[in-house]
Amino acid sequence: MTTNPTSATPPARAGRREWTALGVLMLPLLLVSMDVSVLYFAIPEISADLEPTGTQQLWIFDIYGFVLAGLLMTMGSLGDRIGRRRLLLIGAAAFGAASATAAYATSAETLIAARAVLGIGGATLMPSTMALVRTMFTDPGQRAKAIGLWSGVMTAGIALGSVMSGVLVEHFWWGSVFLVNLPAMALLLVLGPVLLPEARNPAPGRFDWLSVPLSMAAVLPVIYGLKETATEGWNVRYTVSVTVGVLFAALFVHRQRATAAPLISPALFRGPGFGPAVLLNLAAAFGMMGSAYFTTQYIQSVLDKSPLEAALWSLLPSVPIGLAGPLSAQLVQRGVPRGYVVAGGFAVTTGGYVMLSLTGTDSLWLLLAACAVLACGIVAVMSQLADLVMSSAPVEKAGAASSLLETGTEFGGALSMAFLGSIGTAVYRHEMPGSAPEAARETLGGALAVAGRLPGRAGEALAAAAREAFTSGMHTAAVAGAVLLAGASVLAAVSLRRVRTREAAEEQEPDKALV
């Protein structure tokens, strides 16, 4: 009897080169996630300088996220075909050039166009970074730690963007919020060819160009409809937009099943735990963005903090999240079933939402603690789900798998703002006195603006009533979020309890004896 020697060969462990390369990859990831929120405090100076119309100002905000979400699947699949390092470097060059153009834009139209190109660059960078992590870290334990760091950096970047925006605009002109991208992109272009390996699908088939517009038509109307619903309330136009997107999504799925070389291969969903992980990642994004919708307004408008103060306080809960991803990876490596770790992360997030439901109108520290608990749970969940998706997908399709995961994140964030935001708005309007002016009954910001124009106690009473009503709306939305995330915890425990990646199954399968 002889033993097959190849079955026991352990995967190669990453060394200093790979970990240094991971640090280089963190720079574009951080900046891409920061660009979601980097305009929060720059927009007043941009408005004064470029004088955009109301519609143009909305596009300055939104075009980046729309283009990013719409092209993620296309760019992930393209990277699998032409090479993930090559696409990453092309994206870095585009991101850097668009950042310089945005910084020195002399018109609203130029800034909108530059933000659109930034979205294209971001769509190339995000799936490429995670796919390269999959390529560089073949050891399951090391890859889990690397993806945990990836998830923590992405989450922290969203919080850091608004803070950096406030600091830079306070000391420099508004274009500086874009110029900070240039050194990182230059460093990536210099070190990327040296440190990063090239990786692609050796037999990708023909690129399906028809799937590109179908994927965008599926994603963009849904994201648009959900985001507008969150800010404007339910409207027939937004409902139609979501419906149109769902119809195109059905066409996109049919196309992926029918074509010989799809953008997103249906075979990915046959990987162990792949489908549940993508769905649960959407739920995690729901939990992450749903809380931010309320907490940012609470700190600034209920607690009456300045924009920069609010941004700095908002940054505090992100301090402990760097430990959440590596800790969850350690638990899995020590034998705790991944499904239970994910379920536990959702349970922690549920606890954060429960804490939010207990805040009063002067509960800064309770709110910050709730945000920290919530963020740690989300990062633990998302890092484990990302590792499961990347481990379940064949390495030659890592870009497509990563892009699908990140597209789900965009959907989850938009859905949370629409659903929880609508609940909070409905409660706010119900709690506001019927005698209050119409503008005051619409939003907390409108109420505070009206209160500022009223004399003495009348203004104080209206502001106090609006803050109480907003806090009540946040309580109700937090309870709804807690219920949904508790359901996600149960779903994770049930759907992932027996899931093992291909690698784990191979490690535990005994060697075959040959006669």
C-alpha positions as CSV (number, residue, x, y, z in Angstrom):
1,M,0.0,0.0,0.0
2,T,1.3,3.5,-0.9
3,T,0.0,6.9,0.0
4,N,-0.7,9.6,-2.6
5,P,1.8,12.2,-1.7
6,T,0.1,15.1,-3.4
7,S,-3.0,14.9,-1.3
8,A,-1.1,15.9,1.9
9,T,0.8,18.9,0.3
10,P,-0.1,22.0,2.4
11,P,-0.7,25.3,0.6
12,A,2.2,27.7,0.4
13,R,2.3,30.2,3.2
14,A,2.6,33.9,2.5
15,G,5.8,35.7,3.5
16,R,6.9,39.2,4.0
17,R,6.4,40.1,0.3
18,E,2.7,39.1,0.3
19,W,2.0,40.9,3.5
20,T,3.8,44.0,2.2
21,A,1.7,43.7,-1.0
22,L,-1.4,43.6,1.2
23,G,-0.5,46.8,2.8
24,V,-0.1,48.4,-0.7
25,L,-3.6,47.0,-1.6
26,M,-5.1,48.6,1.5
27,L,-4.3,52.1,0.2
28,P,-6.7,52.1,-2.9
29,L,-9.3,50.2,-0.9
30,L,-9.2,52.8,1.9
31,L,-9.5,55.7,-0.6
32,V,-12.3,54.1,-2.7
33,S,-14.4,53.6,0.5
34,M,-13.5,57.1,1.7
35,D,-14.7,58.7,-1.6
36,V,-18.3,57.6,-0.7
37,S,-18.3,60.2,2.1
38,V,-15.5,62.6,1.3
39,L,-17.8,65.3,0.0
40,Y,-20.0,65.6,3.1
41,F,-18.3,68.8,4.3
42,A,-16.8,70.0,1.0
43,I,-20.1,70.5,-0.8
44,P,-20.9,74.1,0.7
45,E,-17.5,75.4,-0.7
46,I,-18.1,73.5,-4.0
47,S,-21.5,75.1,-4.3
48,A,-20.1,78.6,-3.6
49,D,-17.3,78.1,-6.1
50,L,-19.0,76.2,-9.0
51,E,-22.6,77.3,-8.4
52,P,-24.2,74.1,-9.5
53,T,-27.9,73.8,-9.9
54,G,-29.9,71.6,-7.4
55,T,-29.9,68.7,-9.9
56,Q,-26.1,69.1,-10.6
57,Q,-25.4,69.1,-6.8
58,L,-27.3,65.8,-6.4
59,W,-25.3,64.3,-9.3
60,I,-22.0,65.5,-7.8
61,F,-22.9,63.4,-4.7
62,D,-24.5,60.4,-6.3
63,I,-22.8,59.7,-9.6
64,Y,-19.8,58.1,-8.0
65,G,-21.8,55.5,-6.1
66,F,-24.1,54.8,-9.0
67,V,-21.2,54.2,-11.5
68,L,-19.3,52.1,-8.9
69,A,-22.3,49.9,-8.2
70,G,-23.3,49.5,-11.8
71,L,-19.8,48.4,-13.0
72,L,-18.7,46.1,-10.2
73,M,-19.8,42.9,-11.9
74,T,-18.4,44.0,-15.3
75,M,-15.0,44.9,-13.9
76,G,-14.7,41.8,-11.7
77,S,-15.3,39.6,-14.7
78,L,-13.0,41.7,-16.9
79,G,-10.2,41.4,-14.3
80,D,-10.5,37.6,-14.5
81,R,-10.0,37.8,-18.2
82,I,-7.3,40.4,-18.8
83,G,-5.5,40.0,-15.4
84,R,-6.4,41.4,-12.0
85,R,-3.1,43.2,-11.5
86,R,-3.4,44.8,-14.9
87,L,-6.9,46.0,-14.3
88,L,-5.9,47.3,-10.8
89,L,-3.1,49.4,-12.3
90,I,-5.4,50.7,-15.1
91,G,-8.0,51.6,-12.4
92,A,-5.3,53.3,-10.2
93,A,-4.2,55.4,-13.2
94,A,-7.8,56.4,-14.0
95,F,-8.6,57.1,-10.3
96,G,-5.5,59.3,-10.0
97,A,-6.2,61.3,-13.2
98,A,-9.9,61.7,-12.3
99,S,-8.9,62.9,-8.8
100,A,-6.6,65.6,-10.2
101,T,-9.4,66.6,-12.7
102,A,-12.0,66.8,-9.9
103,A,-9.6,68.9,-7.6
104,Y,-9.2,71.6,-10.3
105,A,-12.6,71.4,-11.8
106,T,-13.9,74.8,-13.0
107,S,-17.5,73.8,-13.6
108,A,-20.1,71.5,-12.1
109,E,-20.2,69.5,-15.4
110,T,-16.4,68.8,-15.2
111,L,-16.7,67.8,-11.5
112,I,-19.6,65.4,-12.3
113,A,-17.7,63.8,-15.2
114,A,-14.6,63.4,-13.0
115,R,-16.7,61.8,-10.2
116,A,-18.1,59.4,-12.8
117,V,-14.6,58.4,-13.9
118,L,-13.7,58.0,-10.2
119,G,-16.6,55.5,-10.0
120,I,-15.2,53.6,-13.0
121,G,-11.8,53.5,-11.3
122,G,-13.4,52.4,-8.0
123,A,-15.2,49.6,-9.7
124,T,-11.9,48.2,-11.0
125,L,-10.1,48.6,-7.8
126,M,-12.4,47.0,-5.3
127,P,-13.0,43.5,-6.8
128,S,-9.3,43.4,-8.0
129,T,-8.0,44.0,-4.5
130,M,-10.0,41.1,-3.0
131,A,-9.3,38.8,-5.9
132,L,-5.6,39.4,-5.5
133,V,-5.8,38.7,-1.8
134,R,-7.3,35.3,-2.9
135,T,-4.3,34.8,-5.2
136,M,-1.6,35.8,-2.8
137,F,-2.9,34.0,0.3
138,T,-3.4,30.4,-0.4
139,D,-3.1,29.3,3.2
140,P,-6.7,29.4,4.6
141,G,-5.7,30.8,8.0
142,Q,-3.6,33.6,6.5
143,R,-6.2,34.4,3.9
144,A,-8.9,34.7,6.6
145,K,-6.7,37.2,8.5
146,A,-6.0,39.1,5.3
147,I,-9.7,39.3,4.4
148,G,-10.5,40.4,8.0
149,L,-8.1,43.3,7.6
150,W,-9.6,44.0,4.2
151,S,-13.1,44.3,5.7
152,G,-11.9,46.4,8.6
153,V,-10.2,48.9,6.3
154,M,-13.2,49.2,4.0
155,T,-15.5,49.9,6.9
156,A,-13.1,52.4,8.5
157,G,-12.7,54.2,5.3
158,I,-16.3,55.2,5.1
159,A,-16.1,56.8,8.5
160,L,-12.7,58.4,7.9
161,G,-13.8,60.0,4.6
162,S,-16.1,62.5,6.3
163,V,-13.5,63.4,9.0
164,M,-10.8,64.0,6.4
165,S,-13.2,66.1,4.4
166,G,-13.9,68.3,7.4
167,V,-10.3,68.7,8.3
168,L,-9.1,69.4,4.8
169,V,-11.8,71.9,4.0
170,E,-11.2,73.7,7.2
171,H,-7.5,74.3,6.3
172,F,-7.4,74.1,2.5
173,W,-9.6,74.6,-0.5
174,W,-12.3,72.0,-1.4
175,G,-10.1,70.4,-4.1
176,S,-7.8,69.0,-1.5
177,V,-10.2,66.3,-0.6
178,F,-9.5,64.8,-4.0
179,L,-5.7,65.4,-4.1
180,V,-5.1,63.1,-1.2
181,N,-5.8,60.2,-3.6
182,L,-2.7,61.0,-5.7
183,P,0.2,59.9,-3.5
184,A,-1.5,56.5,-2.8
185,M,-2.3,55.9,-6.4
186,A,1.3,56.8,-7.4
187,L,2.6,54.4,-4.8
188,L,0.4,51.6,-6.1
189,L,1.5,52.2,-9.7
190,V,5.2,52.1,-8.6
191,L,5.0,49.1,-6.2
192,G,2.2,47.1,-7.8
193,P,4.2,45.7,-10.7
194,V,6.9,44.7,-8.3
195,L,4.9,43.2,-5.4
196,L,1.6,42.0,-6.9
197,P,1.3,38.8,-8.8
198,E,-0.6,38.7,-12.1
199,A,-3.6,36.3,-12.1
200,R,-6.3,35.6,-14.6
201,N,-8.6,32.9,-15.8
202,P,-6.6,30.7,-18.2
203,A,-9.7,29.8,-20.2
204,P,-12.2,32.7,-19.8
205,G,-14.1,32.3,-23.1
206,R,-15.4,35.3,-25.1
207,F,-16.4,38.4,-23.1
208,D,-20.2,38.8,-23.2
209,W,-20.7,42.4,-24.1
210,L,-24.5,42.1,-23.9
211,S,-24.4,41.3,-20.2
212,V,-22.7,44.6,-19.5
213,P,-25.7,46.9,-20.2
214,L,-28.0,44.2,-18.7
215,S,-26.1,44.2,-15.5
216,M,-26.1,48.0,-15.3
217,A,-29.8,48.1,-16.1
218,A,-30.4,45.6,-13.3
219,V,-28.4,47.4,-10.7
220,L,-28.8,51.2,-11.3
221,P,-32.6,51.6,-11.3
222,V,-32.9,49.6,-8.1
223,I,-30.1,51.5,-6.3
224,Y,-31.6,54.8,-7.5
225,G,-35.1,54.0,-6.5
226,L,-34.1,52.8,-3.0
227,K,-31.9,55.8,-2.3
228,E,-34.4,58.3,-3.5
229,T,-37.1,56.6,-1.4
230,A,-34.9,57.0,1.6
231,T,-34.7,60.8,1.2
232,E,-37.9,61.7,-0.6
233,G,-40.3,59.0,0.7
234,W,-42.4,56.5,-1.3
235,N,-43.2,57.7,-4.8
236,V,-44.6,56.0,-7.9
237,R,-41.6,57.0,-9.9
238,Y,-39.2,55.3,-7.5
239,T,-41.3,52.2,-7.3
240,V,-41.3,52.0,-11.1
241,S,-37.6,52.4,-11.1
242,V,-37.1,49.5,-8.7
243,T,-39.5,47.4,-10.7
244,V,-37.7,48.1,-14.0
245,G,-34.4,47.1,-12.3
246,V,-35.9,43.8,-11.1
247,L,-37.1,43.0,-14.6
248,F,-33.7,43.6,-16.0
249,A,-32.2,41.5,-13.2
250,A,-34.4,38.6,-14.4
251,L,-33.1,39.1,-17.9
252,F,-29.5,39.3,-16.7
253,V,-29.9,36.0,-14.8
254,H,-31.4,34.4,-17.8
255,R,-28.5,35.6,-20.0
256,Q,-26.0,34.2,-17.5
257,R,-27.6,30.8,-17.7
258,A,-27.9,30.8,-21.5
259,T,-24.5,32.2,-22.6
260,A,-21.3,30.1,-22.8
261,A,-19.1,32.7,-21.1
262,P,-21.2,34.6,-18.6
263,L,-20.1,37.6,-16.5
264,I,-21.3,35.8,-13.4
265,S,-21.1,32.1,-13.8
266,P,-24.1,30.2,-12.3
267,A,-21.6,27.5,-11.3
268,L,-20.4,29.9,-8.6
269,F,-23.6,29.3,-6.6
270,R,-22.9,25.6,-6.5
271,G,-19.8,26.3,-4.3
272,P,-20.3,25.3,-0.7
273,G,-22.1,28.1,1.1
274,F,-21.7,30.6,-1.7
275,G,-25.4,31.5,-2.2
276,P,-26.2,31.9,1.6
277,A,-23.0,33.9,2.1
278,V,-23.9,36.4,-0.6
279,L,-27.4,36.8,0.8
280,L,-26.1,37.2,4.4
281,N,-23.5,39.7,3.3
282,L,-26.4,41.8,1.9
283,A,-28.0,41.6,5.4
284,A,-24.8,42.7,7.0
285,A,-24.5,45.7,4.7
286,F,-28.2,46.5,5.6
287,G,-27.1,46.5,9.3
288,M,-24.1,48.7,8.7
289,M,-25.7,51.4,6.6
290,G,-29.1,51.5,8.3
291,S,-27.6,52.7,11.6
292,A,-25.4,55.3,9.9
293,Y,-28.5,57.0,8.4
294,F,-29.7,57.9,12.0
295,T,-26.5,58.2,14.0
296,T,-24.9,60.9,11.9
297,Q,-28.1,63.0,12.1
298,Y,-28.4,62.3,15.8
299,I,-24.9,63.5,16.7
300,Q,-25.2,66.7,14.6
301,S,-28.8,67.7,14.9
302,V,-30.1,66.1,18.2
303,L,-26.9,66.7,20.2
304,D,-26.2,70.0,18.3
305,K,-22.6,69.3,17.4
306,S,-20.9,71.1,14.6
307,P,-20.2,69.2,11.4
308,L,-16.6,68.6,12.2
309,E,-17.3,67.7,15.8
310,A,-19.9,65.2,14.6
311,A,-17.5,63.7,12.2
312,L,-14.8,63.3,14.9
313,W,-17.2,61.7,17.3
314,S,-18.4,59.4,14.5
315,L,-14.9,58.2,14.0
316,L,-14.5,57.0,17.6
317,P,-16.6,53.8,17.3
318,S,-14.4,52.7,14.4
319,V,-11.3,52.3,16.7
320,P,-12.0,48.7,17.9
321,I,-13.2,47.3,14.6
322,G,-9.7,46.4,13.5
323,L,-9.7,43.6,16.0
324,A,-13.1,42.1,15.0
325,G,-12.0,40.5,11.7
326,P,-8.8,38.8,13.0
327,L,-10.7,37.7,16.1
328,S,-13.4,36.0,14.1
329,A,-10.8,34.4,12.0
330,Q,-9.0,33.0,15.1
331,L,-12.3,31.5,16.4
332,V,-12.8,29.7,13.1
333,Q,-9.2,28.4,13.0
334,R,-9.7,27.1,16.6
335,G,-12.6,24.9,15.5
336,V,-15.6,27.0,16.1
337,P,-18.0,26.4,13.1
338,R,-18.0,29.3,10.8
339,G,-21.8,29.4,10.8
340,Y,-21.8,29.9,14.5
341,V,-19.2,32.7,14.3
342,V,-21.3,34.5,11.7
343,A,-24.5,34.0,13.7
344,G,-22.6,35.4,16.7
345,G,-21.6,38.4,14.8
346,F,-25.1,39.1,13.8
347,A,-26.2,38.6,17.4
348,V,-23.6,41.2,18.5
349,T,-25.0,43.6,15.8
350,T,-28.5,43.0,17.0
351,G,-27.3,44.0,20.5
352,G,-26.0,47.2,19.0
353,Y,-29.3,48.0,17.5
354,V,-31.0,47.3,20.9
355,M,-28.7,49.8,22.5
356,L,-29.6,52.3,19.9
357,S,-33.3,51.8,20.8
358,L,-32.5,52.8,24.4
359,T,-30.9,56.2,23.7
360,G,-32.5,59.5,24.8
361,T,-32.0,62.9,23.4
362,D,-28.8,63.4,25.3
363,S,-27.1,59.9,25.1
364,L,-23.8,60.5,23.3
365,W,-21.8,57.8,25.1
366,L,-24.6,55.2,24.8
367,L,-24.9,56.0,21.1
368,L,-21.1,55.7,20.6
369,A,-21.0,52.4,22.5
370,A,-23.9,51.1,20.4
371,C,-22.1,52.1,17.2
372,A,-18.9,50.4,18.3
373,V,-20.7,47.1,19.2
374,L,-22.7,47.2,16.0
375,A,-19.6,47.9,13.8
376,C,-17.5,45.1,15.5
377,G,-20.3,42.6,14.8
378,I,-20.7,43.7,11.2
379,V,-16.9,43.5,10.5
380,A,-16.8,40.0,12.1
381,V,-19.7,38.9,9.9
382,M,-18.5,40.5,6.6
383,S,-14.9,39.2,6.9
384,Q,-16.1,35.6,7.5
385,L,-18.6,35.8,4.6
386,A,-16.0,37.3,2.3
387,D,-13.6,34.6,3.2
388,L,-16.2,31.9,2.6
389,V,-17.2,33.3,-0.8
390,M,-13.5,33.6,-1.9
391,S,-12.7,30.1,-0.6
392,S,-15.7,28.6,-2.3
393,A,-15.1,30.2,-5.7
394,P,-12.5,28.8,-8.0
395,V,-9.4,31.0,-8.0
396,E,-9.9,31.7,-11.8
397,K,-13.2,33.3,-11.0
398,A,-12.2,35.2,-7.9
399,G,-12.8,38.6,-9.5
400,A,-16.4,37.7,-10.5
401,A,-17.1,36.3,-7.0
402,S,-15.7,39.4,-5.3
403,S,-17.7,41.7,-7.5
404,L,-20.9,39.9,-6.8
405,L,-20.3,40.2,-3.1
406,E,-19.6,43.9,-3.3
407,T,-22.7,44.5,-5.5
408,G,-24.7,42.9,-2.8
409,T,-23.2,45.3,-0.3
410,E,-24.4,48.2,-2.4
411,F,-27.9,46.7,-2.6
412,G,-28.0,46.1,1.2
413,G,-26.9,49.6,2.0
414,A,-29.5,51.2,-0.3
415,L,-32.3,48.8,1.0
416,S,-31.5,49.7,4.6
417,M,-31.7,53.4,4.0
418,A,-35.0,53.0,2.2
419,F,-36.6,50.6,4.7
420,L,-35.3,51.9,8.0
421,G,-35.3,55.5,6.8
422,S,-38.9,55.3,5.8
423,I,-39.8,53.8,9.2
424,G,-38.0,56.6,11.0
425,T,-39.5,59.3,8.9
426,A,-43.1,57.9,9.4
427,V,-42.7,57.9,13.1
428,Y,-41.1,61.4,13.1
429,R,-44.1,62.8,11.2
430,H,-46.6,61.0,13.5
431,E,-44.9,62.3,16.6
432,M,-44.6,65.9,15.5
433,P,-47.4,68.2,16.6
434,G,-50.1,68.9,14.0
435,S,-49.7,72.6,14.7
436,A,-46.1,72.6,13.6
437,P,-45.3,74.2,10.2
438,E,-45.2,71.8,7.3
439,A,-41.4,72.1,6.8
440,A,-40.9,71.2,10.5
441,R,-43.1,68.1,10.1
442,E,-41.0,66.8,7.1
443,T,-37.5,66.5,8.5
444,L,-35.5,67.2,11.6
445,G,-33.3,69.6,9.7
446,G,-36.4,71.5,8.4
447,A,-37.7,71.7,12.0
448,L,-34.5,73.1,13.4
449,A,-34.3,75.7,10.6
450,V,-37.9,76.8,11.3
451,A,-37.2,76.8,15.1
452,G,-34.2,79.1,14.5
453,R,-36.5,81.7,13.0
454,L,-39.1,81.6,15.8
455,P,-38.8,83.9,18.9
456,G,-37.8,82.6,22.4
457,R,-39.6,79.7,23.9
458,A,-41.6,78.9,20.7
459,G,-38.4,78.1,18.8
460,E,-37.0,76.1,21.7
461,A,-40.2,74.1,22.1
462,L,-40.4,73.2,18.4
463,A,-36.7,72.2,18.4
464,A,-37.2,70.0,21.5
465,A,-40.3,68.4,20.0
466,A,-38.5,67.7,16.7
467,R,-35.5,66.1,18.5
468,E,-37.8,63.9,20.6
469,A,-39.7,62.9,17.5
470,F,-36.5,62.0,15.6
471,T,-35.2,60.0,18.5
472,S,-38.5,58.1,18.7
473,G,-38.2,57.4,15.0
474,M,-34.7,56.1,15.5
475,H,-35.9,53.8,18.3
476,T,-38.6,52.2,16.1
477,A,-36.2,51.8,13.2
478,A,-33.6,50.3,15.6
479,V,-36.1,47.7,16.9
480,A,-37.0,46.8,13.3
481,G,-33.3,46.5,12.4
482,A,-32.7,44.3,15.5
483,V,-35.5,42.0,14.5
484,L,-34.2,41.6,11.0
485,L,-30.6,41.0,12.1
486,A,-31.7,38.5,14.7
487,G,-33.4,36.7,11.9
488,A,-30.2,36.8,9.9
489,S,-28.4,35.3,12.9
490,V,-30.7,32.4,12.9
491,L,-30.4,32.0,9.1
492,A,-26.6,32.0,9.4
493,A,-26.6,29.3,12.1
494,V,-29.0,27.1,10.0
495,S,-27.6,27.7,6.5
496,L,-23.9,27.6,7.3
497,R,-23.7,25.1,10.1
498,R,-22.4,22.3,8.0
499,V,-20.6,24.3,5.3
500,R,-17.0,23.5,4.7
501,T,-14.9,25.1,1.9
502,R,-13.3,23.0,-0.7
503,E,-10.0,23.5,1.1
504,A,-11.3,22.4,4.5
505,A,-12.9,19.3,3.0
506,E,-9.6,18.4,1.3
507,E,-7.7,18.8,4.6
508,Q,-10.1,16.6,6.5
509,E,-10.4,13.9,3.9
510,P,-8.1,11.0,4.6
511,D,-5.5,10.0,2.1
512,K,-6.6,7.4,-0.4
513,A,-4.6,4.2,-0.2
514,L,-3.5,2.7,-3.5
515,V,-2.9,-1.0,-3.9
